[in-house]
Amino acid sequence: MDHTLVHFEFPADDPEALAKFYTGLFGWKIEKMPGPMEYWMIHTTPGGECAEGGMMKRQVPQQGPLMYFQVESIDDYVAKIKSLGGQVVMDKHPVPGMGYFAVAIDPQHNPLAIWETNAEAK
């Protein structure tokens, strides 16, 4: 498994305004998704050859961008993060039909997320 950057998220005080900024700057296609949470998908390339992203309303003032890295097992990597001096701040959480993620902080206080693809996630 190649631990590739597979997703990123930008928090925004005004998601529509930020979508206009990145559409104008890079030509990204950004579309609001249906569902209970306000969430916009960011398509950085027409064919999806690069990591795709998302954008949501900022939940706390200090919330910054978050990058998601593909792993084989959330459980194994949560243990590895802890053993290397990182801190898990959100335990394994399902995204139904897609997979699982967890959020951590590295020893230098940078946030990161790990992602395990699993179509059977509930």
NUFI-606710 format. One record per residue: x, y, z of N, C-alpha, C, O in turn; residue number from 1. Coordinates in pm, 1 decimal. Layout:
BEGIN
+----------+----------+----------+----------+----------+----------+----------+----------+----------+----------+----------+----------+-----+
!     n.px !     n.py !     n.pz !    ca.px !    ca.py !    ca.pz !     c.px !     c.py !     c.pz !     o.px !     o.py !     o.pz !   n !
+----------+----------+----------+----------+----------+----------+----------+----------+----------+----------+----------+----------+-----+
!        X !        Y !        Z !        X !        Y !        Z !        X !        Y !        Z !        X !        Y !        Z ! NUM !
...
+----------+----------+----------+----------+----------+----------+----------+----------+----------+----------+----------+----------+-----+
END
This chain:
BEGIN
+----------+----------+----------+----------+----------+----------+----------+----------+----------+----------+----------+----------+-----+
!     n.px !     n.py !     n.pz !    ca.px !    ca.py !    ca.pz !     c.px !     c.py !     c.pz !     o.px !     o.py !     o.pz !   n !
+----------+----------+----------+----------+----------+----------+----------+----------+----------+----------+----------+----------+-----+
!     85.6 !   -118.4 !      0.0 !      0.0 !      0.0 !      0.0 !     88.6 !    122.5 !      0.0 !    193.0 !    125.0 !     65.2 !   1 !
!     47.6 !    222.1 !    -71.9 !    133.9 !    337.5 !    -91.3 !     96.5 !    460.8 !     -9.2 !    142.0 !    566.1 !    -53.7 !   2 !
!     30.0 !    468.0 !     90.8 !      8.4 !    582.6 !    180.6 !     -2.5 !    716.6 !    108.0 !     53.0 !    817.0 !    152.8 !   3 !
!    -72.4 !    717.3 !     -1.0 !    -92.5 !    833.9 !    -85.9 !   -190.8 !    932.7 !    -23.1 !   -283.8 !    893.7 !     47.7 !   4 !
!   -168.4 !   1060.6 !    -50.2 !   -267.2 !   1162.3 !    -15.2 !   -390.3 !   1133.7 !    -99.9 !   -383.0 !   1137.6 !   -222.7 !   5 !
!   -503.8 !   1104.8 !    -35.5 !   -623.5 !   1067.4 !   -110.1 !   -737.1 !   1168.6 !    -99.5 !   -832.7 !   1162.7 !   -176.8 !   6 !
!   -727.4 !   1261.3 !     -4.3 !   -835.1 !   1358.4 !     12.5 !   -781.9 !   1473.5 !     96.5 !   -690.2 !   1455.3 !    176.5 !   7 !
!   -838.4 !   1590.4 !     78.7 !   -805.3 !   1704.9 !    163.5 !   -933.7 !   1780.5 !    191.7 !  -1030.6 !   1769.9 !    116.5 !   8 !
!   -934.3 !   1856.6 !    299.8 !  -1051.2 !   1936.6 !    334.2 !  -1008.0 !   2076.1 !    375.7 !   -908.8 !   2094.4 !    446.2 !   9 !
!  -1085.0 !   2173.9 !    330.0 !  -1066.5 !   2312.4 !    370.8 !  -1186.3 !   2354.1 !    454.9 !  -1299.8 !   2336.2 !    410.6 !  10 !
!  -1166.1 !   2408.8 !    574.3 !  -1276.1 !   2469.8 !    647.4 !  -1298.4 !   2610.1 !    591.3 !  -1204.8 !   2673.8 !    543.0 !  11 !
!  -1421.1 !   2657.3 !    597.8 !  -1451.2 !   2789.5 !    543.0 !  -1558.9 !   2858.1 !    625.7 !  -1656.3 !   2795.2 !    667.1 !  12 !
!  -1541.0 !   2986.3 !    649.3 !  -1645.1 !   3064.6 !    714.8 !  -1760.8 !   3086.6 !    617.6 !  -1877.1 !   3089.2 !    657.9 !  13 !
!  -1728.1 !   3102.3 !    489.7 !  -1827.3 !   3121.0 !    383.6 !  -1788.4 !   3028.3 !    267.9 !  -1715.8 !   3069.7 !    177.5 !  14 !
!  -1836.1 !   2902.7 !    270.0 !  -1794.9 !   2805.4 !    168.2 !  -1821.6 !   2850.2 !     24.3 !  -1740.5 !   2823.8 !    -64.4 !  15 !
!  -1932.3 !   2916.3 !      0.8 !  -1961.9 !   2960.0 !   -135.8 !  -1858.8 !   3060.8 !   -185.3 !  -1815.8 !   3053.9 !   -300.4 !  16 !
!  -1819.2 !   3153.8 !    -99.8 !  -1717.4 !   3252.3 !   -138.4 !  -1582.1 !   3184.5 !   -160.0 !  -1510.4 !   3218.3 !   -254.1 !  17 !
!  -1546.7 !   3089.3 !    -73.8 !  -1419.5 !   3019.8 !    -90.1 !  -1420.7 !   2932.7 !   -216.0 !  -1318.4 !   2918.3 !   -283.0 !  18 !
!  -1536.0 !   2875.1 !   -247.3 !  -1548.7 !   2796.8 !   -371.3 !  -1523.3 !   2886.4 !   -492.6 !  -1455.0 !   2845.4 !   -586.4 !  19 !
!  -1576.8 !   3006.0 !   -491.4 !  -1554.1 !   3099.7 !   -601.8 !  -1405.9 !   3134.7 !   -614.0 !  -1353.5 !   3145.7 !   -724.8 !  20 !
!  -1337.9 !   3152.5 !   -499.0 !  -1196.2 !   3184.0 !   -500.6 !  -1117.4 !   3071.4 !   -569.0 !  -1041.4 !   3098.2 !   -662.1 !  21 !
!  -1134.2 !   2945.9 !   -524.8 !  -1056.0 !   2836.2 !   -581.1 !  -1097.3 !   2801.1 !   -724.2 !  -1014.8 !   2754.8 !   -802.9 !  22 !
!  -1223.2 !   2822.7 !   -757.5 !  -1265.5 !   2803.3 !   -896.2 !  -1197.2 !   2906.6 !   -985.3 !  -1146.7 !   2873.6 !  -1092.6 !  23 !
!  -1196.0 !   3032.2 !   -939.8 !  -1129.6 !   3137.2 !  -1016.5 !   -979.0 !   3120.6 !  -1022.5 !   -917.7 !   3147.3 !  -1125.8 !  24 !
!   -918.3 !   3076.6 !   -912.2 !   -773.3 !   3063.2 !   -905.0 !   -722.0 !   2944.7 !   -986.2 !   -630.6 !   2960.0 !  -1067.2 !  25 !
!   -780.0 !   2826.9 !   -965.2 !   -728.4 !   2704.9 !  -1027.4 !   -821.2 !   2641.4 !  -1129.8 !   -781.5 !   2546.9 !  -1197.9 !  26 !
!   -944.8 !   2691.3 !  -1142.3 !  -1039.5 !   2629.7 !  -1234.3 !  -1100.4 !   2501.6 !  -1180.5 !  -1156.5 !   2422.9 !  -1256.7 !  27 !
!  -1090.0 !   2479.4 !  -1049.0 !  -1147.1 !   2358.6 !   -990.0 !  -1298.1 !   2358.8 !  -1001.5 !  -1360.8 !   2464.7 !   -997.5 !  28 !
!  -1356.8 !   2241.2 !  -1015.8 !  -1502.1 !   2225.0 !  -1012.8 !  -1540.1 !   2196.2 !   -868.1 !  -1492.2 !   2098.9 !   -810.0 !  29 !
!  -1625.1 !   2279.1 !   -809.6 !  -1666.4 !   2263.3 !   -670.2 !  -1818.0 !   2261.1 !   -666.5 !  -1884.3 !   2352.9 !   -714.6 !  30 !
!  -1872.4 !   2153.1 !   -607.7 !  -2017.5 !   2138.7 !   -605.9 !  -2067.4 !   2099.4 !   -467.5 !  -2006.7 !   2017.2 !   -398.9 !  31 !
!  -2179.3 !   2159.7 !   -427.7 !  -2239.6 !   2128.8 !   -298.6 !  -2304.1 !   1991.3 !   -307.9 !  -2373.5 !   1959.8 !   -404.6 !  32 !
!  -2279.8 !   1910.4 !   -205.8 !  -2332.0 !   1774.5 !   -202.2 !  -2463.5 !   1771.0 !   -125.2 !  -2483.3 !   1849.9 !    -32.7 !  33 !
!  -2553.7 !   1680.1 !   -162.7 !  -2676.5 !   1665.2 !    -83.4 !  -2643.9 !   1594.1 !     48.4 !  -2544.1 !   1522.7 !     58.1 !  34 !
!  -2725.8 !   1613.6 !    145.7 !  -2705.5 !   1544.0 !    272.4 !  -2729.0 !   1633.5 !    391.5 !  -2754.1 !   1753.1 !    376.6 !  35 !
!  -2720.9 !   1575.7 !    509.5 !  -2751.2 !   1651.0 !    631.4 !  -2643.4 !   1753.4 !    669.1 !  -2671.3 !   1849.5 !    740.8 !  36 !
!  -2520.3 !   1732.5 !    620.5 !  -2410.9 !   1824.3 !    651.8 !  -2378.7 !   1908.0 !    528.4 !  -2374.1 !   1855.6 !    417.1 !  37 !
!  -2356.5 !   2037.8 !    547.8 !  -2313.6 !   2120.9 !    435.3 !  -2173.0 !   2077.8 !    396.2 !  -2079.7 !   2091.3 !    475.3 !  38 !
!  -2157.2 !   2026.4 !    275.5 !  -2027.5 !   1976.9 !    230.5 !  -2017.3 !   1997.6 !     81.0 !  -2110.3 !   1966.8 !      6.5 !  39 !
!  -1904.9 !   2049.3 !     37.8 !  -1879.4 !   2073.9 !   -103.2 !  -1765.4 !   1982.6 !   -147.8 !  -1662.7 !   1975.4 !    -80.4 !  40 !
!  -1781.8 !   1913.3 !   -259.1 !  -1674.7 !   1831.1 !   -316.0 !  -1590.2 !   1918.9 !   -407.2 !  -1642.6 !   2001.8 !   -481.6 !  41 !
!  -1459.7 !   1899.9 !   -400.5 !  -1365.5 !   1974.5 !   -483.1 !  -1300.9 !   1877.1 !   -580.2 !  -1236.2 !   1780.7 !   -539.2 !  42 !
!  -1318.9 !   1903.0 !   -709.3 !  -1258.2 !   1820.2 !   -814.0 !  -1143.3 !   1901.4 !   -873.3 !  -1165.3 !   2001.7 !   -941.3 !  43 !
!  -1020.7 !   1857.0 !   -846.8 !   -903.5 !   1933.8 !   -886.9 !   -862.8 !   1910.5 !  -1031.2 !   -796.2 !   1995.1 !  -1091.0 !  44 !
!   -901.7 !   1796.9 !  -1088.5 !   -871.8 !   1767.2 !  -1228.9 !   -995.1 !   1705.1 !  -1293.0 !  -1074.0 !   1640.9 !  -1223.7 !  45 !
!  -1013.7 !   1722.7 !  -1423.9 !  -1132.8 !   1669.1 !  -1489.4 !  -1150.6 !   1518.2 !  -1472.5 !  -1263.1 !   1471.9 !  -1453.4 !  46 !
!  -1042.8 !   1440.9 !  -1479.1 !  -1054.7 !   1296.2 !  -1470.3 !  -1030.7 !   1239.5 !  -1331.7 !  -1033.1 !   1117.7 !  -1314.3 !  47 !
!  -1007.8 !   1323.8 !  -1233.3 !   -982.7 !   1277.2 !  -1098.1 !   -848.2 !   1209.2 !  -1080.3 !   -833.3 !   1123.4 !   -993.4 !  48 !
!   -748.2 !   1247.2 !  -1163.0 !   -616.1 !   1183.8 !  -1154.0 !   -541.8 !   1222.1 !  -1026.1 !   -448.4 !   1152.6 !   -986.1 !  49 !
!   -581.4 !   1330.2 !   -962.6 !   -514.8 !   1377.3 !   -840.4 !   -611.9 !   1366.1 !   -724.0 !   -730.1 !   1336.9 !   -742.2 !  50 !
!   -560.4 !   1389.7 !   -604.7 !   -645.6 !   1385.3 !   -485.9 !   -761.4 !   1483.7 !   -500.4 !   -743.1 !   1597.4 !   -543.9 !  51 !
!   -877.8 !   1438.9 !   -464.1 !   -995.1 !   1524.4 !   -462.9 !  -1011.0 !   1579.7 !   -322.1 !   -951.1 !   1528.4 !   -227.6 !  52 !
!  -1090.6 !   1682.7 !   -308.3 !  -1103.8 !   1744.6 !   -178.3 !  -1246.4 !   1774.7 !   -140.6 !  -1341.2 !   1741.3 !   -211.7 !  53 !
!  -1258.5 !   1839.0 !    -26.1 !  -1388.1 !   1879.0 !     24.1 !  -1376.1 !   2008.5 !    100.9 !  -1266.7 !   2051.7 !    137.3 !  54 !
!  -1490.4 !   2069.2 !    124.6 !  -1494.8 !   2194.5 !    197.5 !  -1621.6 !   2194.3 !    282.7 !  -1728.2 !   2152.7 !    237.3 !  55 !
!  -1608.4 !   2241.5 !    407.0 !  -1723.4 !   2249.9 !    494.4 !  -1713.8 !   2375.1 !    579.0 !  -1609.6 !   2440.3 !    584.7 !  56 !
!  -1825.3 !   2408.2 !    645.5 !  -1822.8 !   2524.4 !    734.6 !  -1723.0 !   2500.0 !    846.4 !  -1714.7 !   2390.0 !    901.0 !  57 !
!  -1647.6 !   2603.5 !    879.9 !  -1549.9 !   2596.7 !    988.5 !  -1625.1 !   2567.0 !   1118.4 !  -1724.1 !   2632.8 !   1150.4 !  58 !
!  -1576.6 !   2466.9 !   1193.0 !  -1644.1 !   2425.3 !   1315.7 !  -1588.4 !   2492.7 !   1440.1 !  -1661.3 !   2513.1 !   1537.2 !  59 !
!  -1460.6 !   2527.5 !   1438.5 !  -1397.8 !   2601.8 !   1548.6 !  -1302.0 !   2703.1 !   1486.7 !  -1249.5 !   2677.8 !   1378.2 !  60 !
!  -1277.3 !   2817.0 !   1551.8 !  -1194.5 !   2922.0 !   1491.4 !  -1055.4 !   2876.9 !   1446.4 !  -1006.5 !   2924.6 !   1344.0 !  61 !
!   -991.3 !   2787.5 !   1519.2 !   -855.1 !   2746.3 !   1484.0 !   -849.5 !   2630.2 !   1385.3 !   -740.4 !   2582.6 !   1353.8 !  62 !
!   -962.8 !   2583.7 !   1336.0 !   -964.9 !   2471.2 !   1242.2 !   -893.8 !   2507.1 !   1112.7 !   -923.8 !   2609.5 !   1051.3 !  63 !
!   -800.0 !   2423.2 !   1071.0 !   -725.1 !   2444.5 !    948.0 !   -748.0 !   2331.8 !    849.5 !   -827.5 !   2241.6 !    876.0 !  64 !
!   -679.3 !   2335.6 !    736.0 !   -692.0 !   2229.2 !    636.3 !   -649.3 !   2094.5 !    694.3 !   -567.4 !   2088.0 !    785.9 !  65 !
!   -706.4 !   1987.2 !    639.3 !   -676.7 !   1852.0 !    685.0 !   -649.1 !   1764.7 !    564.3 !   -723.9 !   1767.9 !    466.7 !  66 !
!   -541.3 !   1686.0 !    570.2 !   -505.9 !   1595.1 !    461.8 !   -530.6 !   1451.8 !    506.7 !   -501.7 !   1415.7 !    620.7 !  67 !
!   -584.5 !   1370.2 !    416.1 !   -614.5 !   1229.5 !    443.4 !   -518.1 !   1141.0 !    364.9 !   -497.5 !   1160.9 !    245.1 !  68 !
!   -458.8 !   1042.0 !    434.4 !   -364.5 !    949.6 !    372.1 !   -419.5 !    807.9 !    378.6 !   -468.4 !    763.7 !    482.6 !  69 !
!   -411.1 !    736.9 !    265.7 !   -458.7 !    599.5 !    255.8 !   -372.5 !    506.7 !    341.0 !   -249.8 !    513.8 !    335.2 !  70 !
!   -435.9 !    419.5 !    420.3 !   -366.0 !    316.1 !    497.5 !   -440.3 !    184.0 !    480.5 !   -556.0 !    181.5 !    438.4 !  71 !
!   -372.9 !     75.2 !    513.5 !   -433.8 !    -57.5 !    501.3 !   -530.6 !    -84.6 !    616.0 !   -633.8 !   -148.8 !    596.6 !  72 !
!   -497.6 !    -35.8 !    735.2 !   -578.6 !    -63.9 !    854.1 !   -574.6 !     56.2 !    947.8 !   -468.1 !     94.4 !    996.4 !  73 !
!   -689.6 !    114.8 !    972.6 !   -698.8 !    226.0 !   1067.5 !   -645.7 !    181.6 !   1203.5 !   -567.9 !    253.0 !   1266.8 !  74 !
!   -688.0 !     63.6 !   1248.0 !   -648.5 !     16.2 !   1380.5 !   -496.4 !      5.7 !   1393.1 !   -439.4 !     49.2 !   1493.2 !  75 !
!   -430.5 !    -51.9 !   1292.0 !   -284.6 !    -65.0 !   1296.0 !   -216.5 !     71.4 !   1297.7 !   -118.8 !     91.4 !   1369.8 !  76 !
!   -268.0 !    165.2 !   1218.4 !   -203.1 !    296.2 !   1209.0 !   -233.3 !    385.1 !   1329.0 !   -151.7 !    470.7 !   1363.5 !  77 !
!   -347.3 !    367.4 !   1392.8 !   -372.8 !    439.2 !   1518.0 !   -268.2 !    397.8 !   1621.1 !   -211.9 !    482.4 !   1690.6 !  78 !
!   -242.8 !    268.7 !   1630.5 !   -140.4 !    219.8 !   1723.6 !     -2.3 !    273.2 !   1685.9 !     75.7 !    311.3 !   1773.2 !  79 !
!     27.5 !    275.9 !   1557.0 !    157.1 !    324.1 !   1510.1 !    174.4 !    473.5 !   1540.6 !    281.4 !    516.2 !   1583.8 !  80 !
!     70.1 !    551.4 !   1518.4 !     74.3 !    695.7 !   1548.8 !    108.5 !    716.4 !   1695.9 !    195.9 !    796.1 !   1729.9 !  81 !
!     38.6 !    643.8 !   1782.3 !     62.0 !    657.4 !   1926.5 !    203.5 !    615.2 !   1963.4 !    268.2 !    680.6 !   2045.2 !  82 !
!    252.5 !    505.7 !   1903.4 !    386.4 !    456.5 !   1938.0 !    496.5 !    551.3 !   1892.7 !    606.9 !    548.8 !   1947.1 !  83 !
!    467.1 !    635.4 !   1792.8 !    565.9 !    729.7 !   1740.9 !    553.5 !    869.4 !   1802.3 !    620.3 !    963.0 !   1758.4 !  84 !
!    467.6 !    883.0 !   1904.1 !    455.8 !   1010.5 !   1974.4 !    343.7 !   1099.5 !   1925.7 !    331.9 !   1213.5 !   1970.6 !  85 !
!    260.5 !   1050.1 !   1834.4 !    144.8 !   1127.1 !   1789.4 !     27.3 !   1108.0 !   1884.2 !     32.1 !   1025.3 !   1975.4 !  86 !
!    -77.1 !   1185.0 !   1861.7 !   -196.4 !   1179.1 !   1945.6 !   -319.5 !   1162.7 !   1856.9 !   -337.9 !   1239.1 !   1762.2 !  87 !
!   -402.2 !   1065.7 !   1886.0 !   -526.9 !   1046.3 !   1811.3 !   -632.8 !   1133.8 !   1875.8 !   -660.4 !   1121.3 !   1995.1 !  88 !
!   -693.0 !   1223.9 !   1795.5 !   -792.9 !   1317.2 !   1849.4 !   -934.6 !   1281.4 !   1806.5 !  -1030.8 !   1333.0 !   1863.4 !  89 !
!   -949.1 !   1193.9 !   1707.0 !  -1079.3 !   1140.0 !   1668.6 !  -1057.3 !    994.0 !   1632.1 !   -988.9 !    962.9 !   1534.6 !  90 !
!  -1115.7 !    905.1 !   1710.9 !  -1099.7 !    762.5 !   1686.3 !  -1166.4 !    720.7 !   1555.7 !  -1235.4 !    800.1 !   1491.9 !  91 !
!  -1145.3 !    597.1 !   1517.5 !  -1200.4 !    537.5 !   1395.6 !  -1348.5 !    571.0 !   1382.2 !  -1428.1 !    547.2 !   1473.0 !  92 !
!  -1382.5 !    626.2 !   1267.8 !  -1519.3 !    672.8 !   1242.0 !  -1561.1 !    624.9 !   1103.4 !  -1484.2 !    640.1 !   1008.5 !  93 !
!  -1681.6 !    567.0 !   1088.6 !  -1723.1 !    516.9 !    957.3 !  -1778.8 !    625.6 !    866.4 !  -1839.2 !    722.4 !    912.6 !  94 !
!  -1757.8 !    608.1 !    737.7 !  -1828.7 !    682.0 !    633.9 !  -1902.8 !    572.0 !    558.7 !  -1843.2 !    503.7 !    475.3 !  95 !
!  -2032.0 !    553.6 !    586.8 !  -2105.7 !    438.2 !    535.6 !  -2088.7 !    415.5 !    385.6 !  -2104.8 !    505.9 !    303.6 !  96 !
!  -2055.2 !    290.0 !    353.6 !  -2038.4 !    249.5 !    214.8 !  -1907.8 !    291.7 !    150.8 !  -1883.3 !    260.1 !     34.4 !  97 !
!  -1823.0 !    362.7 !    224.6 !  -1697.6 !    411.6 !    166.9 !  -1573.9 !    365.6 !    244.0 !  -1478.4 !    316.9 !    183.4 !  98 !
!  -1574.1 !    380.3 !    376.8 !  -1456.8 !    342.0 !    453.7 !  -1457.9 !    401.0 !    592.8 !  -1562.9 !    436.0 !    646.7 !  99 !
!  -1338.5 !    411.6 !    650.3 !  -1321.3 !    461.6 !    786.1 !  -1211.0 !    567.0 !    788.2 !  -1120.3 !    565.3 !    705.1 ! 100 !
!  -1220.3 !    658.8 !    884.7 !  -1111.5 !    754.4 !    902.8 !  -1088.7 !    778.7 !   1050.9 !  -1175.9 !    753.5 !   1134.0 ! 101 !
!   -971.6 !    827.4 !   1081.8 !   -936.2 !    872.9 !   1215.6 !   -851.7 !    998.3 !   1196.9 !   -786.4 !   1015.3 !   1093.9 ! 102 !
!   -853.2 !   1085.6 !   1296.5 !   -777.7 !   1210.1 !   1289.9 !   -675.7 !   1211.0 !   1403.6 !   -705.5 !   1172.6 !   1516.7 ! 103 !
!   -554.8 !   1255.8 !   1370.5 !   -445.7 !   1257.5 !   1467.8 !   -370.2 !   1389.4 !   1459.4 !   -393.1 !   1471.0 !   1370.1 ! 104 !
!   -280.5 !   1407.9 !   1554.2 !   -188.2 !   1521.0 !   1554.5 !    -48.4 !   1461.4 !   1565.7 !    -21.5 !   1379.1 !   1653.3 ! 105 !
!     40.0 !   1503.9 !   1476.0 !    176.8 !   1451.3 !   1480.7 !    253.5 !   1515.4 !   1597.0 !    202.3 !   1608.1 !   1659.7 ! 106 !
!    374.4 !   1468.5 !   1626.9 !    449.7 !   1523.0 !   1740.9 !    482.7 !   1672.2 !   1730.7 !    519.7 !   1733.3 !   1830.9 ! 107 !
!    470.1 !   1731.5 !   1612.4 !    495.5 !   1874.8 !   1595.4 !    364.3 !   1954.2 !   1586.5 !    364.5 !   2070.5 !   1545.9 ! 108 !
!    253.0 !   1891.2 !   1624.3 !    120.7 !   1953.6 !   1634.6 !     51.1 !   1979.6 !   1500.7 !    -34.7 !   2067.4 !   1492.0 ! 109 !
!     87.2 !   1904.3 !   1396.6 !     20.8 !   1914.8 !   1266.7 !    -90.0 !   1810.7 !   1259.3 !    -67.3 !   1694.3 !   1292.3 ! 110 !
!   -210.1 !   1850.7 !   1216.5 !   -317.9 !   1752.5 !   1203.7 !   -299.8 !   1666.8 !   1078.6 !   -246.6 !   1713.5 !    977.8 ! 111 !
!   -343.9 !   1542.0 !   1085.5 !   -349.2 !   1454.1 !    969.7 !   -462.0 !   1355.4 !    990.9 !   -502.1 !   1327.8 !   1104.0 ! 112 !
!   -512.4 !   1302.9 !    881.5 !   -616.3 !   1201.3 !    889.4 !   -568.9 !   1078.2 !    814.1 !   -494.6 !   1088.4 !    716.5 ! 113 !
!   -612.5 !    961.3 !    860.6 !   -583.4 !    836.7 !    790.5 !   -714.5 !    779.5 !    741.8 !   -817.7 !    792.6 !    807.6 ! 114 !
!   -710.0 !    715.8 !    625.9 !   -829.7 !    666.1 !    557.6 !   -810.1 !    520.4 !    518.4 !   -708.4 !    484.0 !    459.4 ! 115 !
!   -907.9 !    437.9 !    551.7 !   -912.7 !    297.8 !    512.4 !  -1034.4 !    276.8 !    425.0 !  -1147.2 !    291.2 !    472.0 ! 116 !
!  -1014.1 !    243.2 !    299.6 !  -1125.7 !    217.4 !    209.1 !  -1190.5 !     85.1 !    245.7 !  -1122.3 !    -16.3 !    260.5 ! 117 !
!  -1324.2 !     86.3 !    260.5 !  -1398.4 !    -35.2 !    292.5 !  -1544.8 !    -11.6 !    258.1 !  -1614.8 !     60.0 !    329.7 ! 118 !
!  -1590.9 !    -71.0 !    149.8 !  -1729.0 !    -50.3 !    103.3 !  -1831.6 !   -103.4 !    202.1 !  -1949.3 !    -68.9 !    192.2 ! 119 !
!  -1790.0 !   -186.3 !    297.0 !  -1883.3 !   -242.6 !    394.8 !  -1893.3 !   -159.9 !    523.1 !  -1959.3 !   -201.9 !    618.2 ! 120 !
!  -1829.0 !    -43.3 !    526.9 !  -1832.1 !     42.3 !    645.7 !  -1976.1 !     84.1 !    675.4 !  -2052.8 !    118.5 !    585.5 ! 121 !
!  -2010.2 !     79.8 !    804.0 !  -2146.6 !    118.5 !    847.8 !  -2138.7 !    211.3 !    966.3 !  -2241.8 !    254.8 !   1017.6 ! 122 !
+----------+----------+----------+----------+----------+----------+----------+----------+----------+----------+----------+----------+-----+
END
